[in-house]
Amino acid sequence: MAQRVATEYVNANLQLTEAEMLQLLSICELQQLRLQVFVLDNGNQEVVLEDESVGESIRLTFERVDGQFRCSLTCRVVHPKLTNALRKLVATFKGDAVVNRIYQGFTMIYHYIEGKVARIAEHKGMTLRTVFEHRDTAGQLESLFNLLSVEEEITRLRGSVNDLLDMRNQTKDSELIREIDDSLTSHSRMLFALEA
């Protein structure tokens, strides 16, 4: 199995509420990392996470915007404790990120959307190959079902229009012709809307 050389977080974004900030601090403490929190101007906060055993640290700056704490992060981490802590933070707080996991001779590129891996690609030399891509199968099936139900409704309306036209051609009663014409107008509007 290939040994990871480093992990790069490219433009990772987190957005947290005040309560989630406290949860973030708890998660970091559970990872057995040294934690320092600095409160800056305007209520901004800076969180420093350090793996004391190897002397590696990262600095997360959270800007307070509209009652939320927002963090944009770009960093390179070598040791597993900080790597795992960052992965856990992105997943827990539904962050967006591009993460390069660098190995000897190739790089695995993970795309996180709302804390979930949406795509994994392998970058080797000049070649970029998709290894995994999330497909919303349930959403696609639901869209297909909705499309089929619309098609069925169009078929039903067309059959109803044909029946109304047959009735109109066979009747001489002007009152009934007026009612049929009103129904035909209504059906044609529905057909126009559904076919659009």
C-alpha positions in Angstrom: 0.0 0.0 0.0 1.3 3.4 -0.9 2.5 5.7 1.9 1.0 9.2 1.9 3.6 11.9 1.7 1.3 14.9 2.5 -2.3 16.2 2.4 -3.1 19.6 0.9 -6.4 21.3 1.6 -7.0 23.6 -1.3 -9.7 26.2 -0.7 -11.6 24.4 2.1 -14.6 26.3 3.3 -16.5 25.9 6.5 -19.5 27.8 7.8 -20.5 27.4 11.5 -23.0 28.8 14.0 -21.9 29.8 17.4 -23.0 26.5 18.9 -21.1 24.6 16.1 -18.0 26.6 17.0 -18.1 25.0 20.5 -18.7 21.6 18.9 -15.6 22.2 16.7 -13.5 22.9 19.7 -14.7 19.7 21.4 -13.9 17.6 18.3 -10.4 19.0 18.2 -9.8 18.2 21.8 -11.0 14.6 21.2 -8.3 14.3 18.5 -5.7 14.9 21.2 -4.4 18.0 19.6 -3.1 21.1 21.5 -5.8 23.7 21.0 -5.4 27.5 21.3 -8.3 29.9 20.6 -7.7 33.6 20.0 -10.6 36.1 19.9 -9.8 38.9 17.4 -11.4 42.2 16.4 -15.1 42.1 15.4 -15.6 38.8 17.1 -13.4 36.9 14.7 -11.7 33.8 16.1 -8.4 32.1 15.3 -8.0 28.4 16.2 -4.6 26.9 16.3 -4.4 23.1 16.2 -1.0 21.5 17.0 0.2 18.0 17.1 2.8 18.4 19.8 4.3 15.0 19.2 5.7 16.2 15.8 5.5 20.0 16.1 3.1 20.4 13.2 0.3 23.0 13.5 -2.4 24.7 11.4 -4.2 28.0 11.9 -8.0 28.3 11.2 -9.2 31.8 11.0 -13.0 32.2 11.4 -14.5 35.5 10.3 -17.8 36.5 11.9 -20.3 37.3 9.1 -24.1 37.7 9.8 -23.9 35.7 13.0 -22.0 32.8 11.3 -18.3 31.9 11.5 -16.7 31.4 8.1 -13.4 29.9 7.5 -11.5 29.5 4.2 -8.4 27.4 4.5 -5.5 26.4 2.4 -2.8 24.3 4.0 -0.4 21.4 3.7 -0.4 18.7 6.4 2.0 15.8 6.7 1.1 13.9 9.9 -2.1 11.8 10.4 -3.5 13.5 13.5 -4.0 16.9 11.9 -5.1 15.2 8.6 -7.8 13.2 10.3 -8.9 16.2 12.4 -9.4 18.3 9.2 -11.2 15.5 7.4 -13.5 15.1 10.4 -14.2 18.9 10.5 -15.0 19.1 6.8 -17.4 16.1 7.1 -19.1 17.1 10.4 -19.7 20.7 9.4 -20.6 20.0 5.8 -17.7 21.9 4.3 -16.7 22.2 0.7 -13.1 21.4 -0.2 -10.6 20.1 -2.7 -8.1 17.8 -0.9 -5.0 16.5 -2.6 -3.7 13.4 -0.9 -0.1 13.2 -2.2 1.7 9.9 -2.6 5.0 9.0 -4.2 4.4 9.3 -7.9 0.7 10.2 -7.9 -1.9 12.4 -6.2 -5.5 11.5 -5.3 -7.8 14.5 -5.6 -10.9 14.4 -3.4 -13.8 16.9 -4.0 -16.0 17.4 -1.0 -19.4 19.1 -1.4 -21.4 19.7 1.8 -19.1 17.4 3.7 -19.5 14.4 1.4 -17.0 13.1 -1.2 -18.5 14.0 -4.6 -15.6 13.0 -6.8 -12.2 11.3 -6.5 -9.6 11.6 -9.3 -6.1 10.2 -9.7 -3.5 12.6 -11.1 -0.4 10.8 -12.3 2.0 12.6 -14.6 -0.1 14.3 -17.2 -3.1 11.9 -16.8 -6.2 12.7 -14.7 -8.5 9.8 -14.3 -11.8 9.8 -12.4 -11.9 7.0 -9.9 -15.2 7.7 -8.2 -18.1 10.1 -8.9 -21.2 10.4 -6.7 -24.4 9.9 -8.7 -27.7 10.9 -7.2 -29.5 7.8 -8.4 -32.5 8.4 -6.2 -32.9 11.9 -7.5 -32.5 10.7 -11.1 -35.1 8.0 -10.6 -37.5 10.6 -9.1 -37.0 13.0 -12.0 -37.7 10.1 -14.4 -40.8 9.2 -12.5 -42.0 12.8 -12.6 -41.3 12.9 -16.3 -43.2 9.7 -16.9 -46.2 11.0 -14.9 -46.2 14.2 -17.0 -46.1 12.1 -20.2 -49.0 10.1 -18.9 -51.0 13.2 -18.1 -50.3 14.6 -21.6 -51.5 11.3 -23.1 -54.7 11.4 -21.0 -55.4 15.0 -21.9 -54.9 14.4 -25.6 -57.4 11.5 -25.4 -59.9 13.7 -23.6 -59.5 16.4 -26.3 -60.1 13.8 -29.0 -63.3 12.7 -27.2 -64.5 16.3 -26.8 -63.9 17.0 -30.5 -65.9 13.9 -31.5 -68.7 15.0 -29.2 -68.6 18.6 -30.6 -68.8 17.3 -34.2 -71.8 15.1 -33.4 -74.0 17.6 -31.5 -76.2 20.4 -32.7 -77.1 21.8 -29.2 -75.4 25.3 -29.0 -75.3 25.2 -25.1 -73.5 21.9 -25.2 -71.1 23.2 -27.9 -70.3 26.2 -25.6 -69.5 23.8 -22.7 -67.3 21.6 -24.9 -65.5 24.7 -26.2 -64.8 25.8 -22.6 -63.4 22.4 -21.8 -61.3 22.3 -24.9 -59.8 25.7 -24.0 -59.0 24.5 -20.5 -57.5 21.3 -21.8 -55.4 23.1 -24.4 -53.9 25.4 -21.7 -53.1 22.4 -19.6 -51.4 20.7 -22.5 -49.4 23.8 -23.3 -48.2 24.0 -19.7 -47.3 20.4 -19.5 -45.5 20.2 -22.8 -43.5 23.3 -21.9 
